[in-house]
Each structure stands twice: as C-alpha cells, then as structure tokens.
C-alpha cells in the first residue's frame, strides 16, 4: 500500500498578478501535496478578490504577523514588492516556515546575510523564484553542458531585451534603489543571467557599463557586461527595458555544439536548439534531442522541486549559495559599472559599499557619467 503524500499548509503574502497568475496555478497543479490555508494583503479589496478566486476556505489577513501567529503555515509564498522581501522572509523563517520568494530575494548582500542567519537559527529554508532554471529543457541543457558532452563552453551570450514604458514606472516603488534594488539588472535580466550561471557555473571576473537613457528613474534602464567564467568561457550579458522587439535569449557556443534558448517569459523543449559542429557525427548530435516529456519552465516546475526537498528534509534548489551567487553577480555588475574597473568573484564583502546596496552609495552615478 502506497502512502498519500503529505500536504503542506501554504500561505501567500501579496495577492497581486504574480501570485494569482503564477503561484496559485502552481498550488492547484500540486493540490495533492499542498493546501492553501491563508492569504495576506494590505489591500482588503484585492485580498477579497483573491479569496473569491482561490476559495473562501482561505483565511484572509491584512497583517503577516497575525497570519503567522494564527495559521503557522509550513510554507510561505511571497509575491510583494522587493523592498519587503527581506523582512517578510525573515519573519516566515523565524516562524518555522519554509519560504519561496519572488525575485529578487532581497536588495543587497547585506540583506541576504540576514536571511542566511534566520535560516541557520530556524532550520527552515528560503528559496528565490528563478523558474527559468526549471523544466525539462533547462535540465537537459545543463546536463549536456556540465557533462562535457557538447565540448568545453567557449563563448556565451545572455540577452534580456524587453520594453517598459513610462506608465510601468509610474508605480511608486519601481525604478528606485530603496524599493526595487535597481533597474533591469535586478528586476528583469536577473532571470536570464541566473539561467546562464546555472548552465556555466562559477564566474571569475566581470566588467560592465550601465546607463539611464530614457526613463526618469533613479536606477539604470540598460546595462551590459563582459564576463569571464572560471572554466575559461567568455560571455556578454545585456539587460534592457528599451527594446521594441522583446526577446529573452541564452546562447552557449561549446567546442562541439551551439545550444540556444530563445523565448520571452518562459520556455519549453521546442525553444531550445542544438547546432552541432561540422566534425560531429549525425548519430551523436541526434542523442542531444530534448527529452520526450516536455515540462515547461514555470512556478509549477519549481514548486515541485521545493516540495520534493521538503519531503526529503534537505535544502531546496534556489536557496543558500545558489541564491546568493546570483545576487552577488548583480552586485558585481553594478560595482563594475559604477567604478569603471573589473570586479572579481568574492571581492564584495562586508564593509564594501556594494555589499550594503547595489548602488554602492553612488546615487548620482548617471549625472557623474554625463558630466
């Protein structure tokens, strides 16, 4: 006789579009393993609308602390503006709940240290939503690259060229260092370069530029970087919200093949292409085909891995050093852009101004650049 899976009691914090459109479908897809028991939102009307969709059995709260005291959930899903992530993640961890938080997990490496300390004290874990790592296409590509089947990675390109208009930045917390943590480097392109790091592993050195070319924001609206990976590969990274033709792309040229992913906000197996080098036999290239089962990148795919880890009692993917590594990459990109010099992995430590904030205290960087 097989045992029924344990259903984890779940609460959501924030009931806006990302929770309604991403987390709620994921919970429904894993209804045999999760039970949505509570929702939190400071906007009573939005909370009521969410509960009407999710089910009136979901308890509603306008205070996260009240919810944690009353419900004691196993897992908290956080979909609030970025400036709230650290405080809410730490509160959930202290209450003994695991956390799955929208990106960015927090606004600085210093804030990450607070989360790591709360993890250690509680024994619970906090993961960040980087759903592009998950799904069959990404898993297959990572295995081919990391195993050496495609030959040594040599050249890579990571592109997030999206478009956001002035209305998008009329939302008060967007485009501000204190509330969003940065521009497209933190809020948009982070998904793509997180996937690049997932595919290629540790980076060694980064050089970068950033600019505010169009939008009336505190932070940048475009950034570019050159990256050297520990294995020797060189990569370009472009993060933009100025691009009429929107696309997300990751391309890795290896010695024996080029692997390329082209999509916008999510991918399936058909979005990945493998082009063999001329010397590669056809039968070898045929073995690179994507697996027959197509699991799209999604909150649903990531939630499965977290629930599997919860059941096994182990640290989930997307937490710990994986989460910190992507945040460190963002901090290094900003430091390289704002100081005009290369930044090496591991150099941003406590006491470095870019450890405390992504802008490193250089709030007038764009004005200085134009002077």
WOQUIVEN-V231478 format. One record per run of one state. SS is the DSSP state (H for helix, E for strand, L for the rest). FROM is the first residue (numbers start at 1). TO is the last residue. If there is no record, write none. Layout:
BEGIN
SS_FROM_TO / SS_FROM_TO
END
This chain:
BEGIN
L_1_7 / E_8_13 / L_14_16 / H_17_29 / L_30_33 / E_34_40 / L_41_43 / H_44_54 / L_55_58 / E_59_61 / L_62_63 / H_64_71 / L_72_74 / E_75_78 / L_79_81 / H_82_94 / L_95_97 / E_98_101 / L_102_108 / H_109_122 / L_123_125 / E_126_128 / L_129_130 / H_131_133 / L_134_135 / H_136_147 / L_148_152 / E_153_163 / L_164_167 / H_168_170 / L_171_176 / H_177_180 / L_181_183 / H_184_187 / L_188_189 / H_190_200 / L_201_202 / E_203_211 / L_212_221 / E_222_229 / L_230_233 / E_234_240 / L_241_241 / E_242_254 / L_255_256 / E_257_263 / L_264_268 / H_269_271 / E_272_276 / L_277_281 / H_282_286 / L_287_298 / H_299_312 / L_313_318 / E_319_319 / H_320_339 / L_340_342 / E_343_344 / L_345_352 / H_353_356 / L_357_364 / H_365_370 / L_371_371
END
